[in-house]
């Protein structure tokens, strides 16, 4: 049997730990008021995002938006992404890195 390393973390695990525990990590939603960002509730942030999407669709049509999905995501995440872009936005602009 090969020698086993028990004291080293894989690079991906180390990166995950560094990113999720970084003191400068944003943990609350931020919204823009003029040129400034301020902390908001999740409801306010999501309402603003939805209003922005609706405004852009009204001004430029649903094909203004597209979504890029990842082959490493679960089937459920990819399914939810395509349902959102087709159902909520009305766009068929969907792509992923599956072809590469």
FENVEN-V6168 format. One line per field, one symbol per residue. ss: DSSP state (H for helix, E for strand, L for the rest). psi: psi as a letter, one per 40 degrees, with the letter a starting at -180 (. if undefined). burial: b if it has 16 or more other C-alpha atoms within 10 Angstrom, else e. Layout:
ss: ???
psi: ???
burial: ???
This chain:
ss: LLLLLLLLLLHHHHHHHHHHLLLLLLLLLEEEELLEEEELLHHHHHHHHHHHHHHHHHHHLHHHLLEEELLLLLHHHHHHHHHHHHHHHLLLLEEEHHHL
psi: iihhheehiidddddddddeehdehheiiiihhbeiiihiiddddddddddddddddddeidediiihiheeiidddddddddddddddfieghiiede.
burial: eeeeeeeeeeeeeeeeeeeeeeeeeeeeebbeeeeeeeeeeeeebeeeeeeebbeebeeeebeebbbebeeeeeeeebeebbeebbeebbbbeeeeeeee
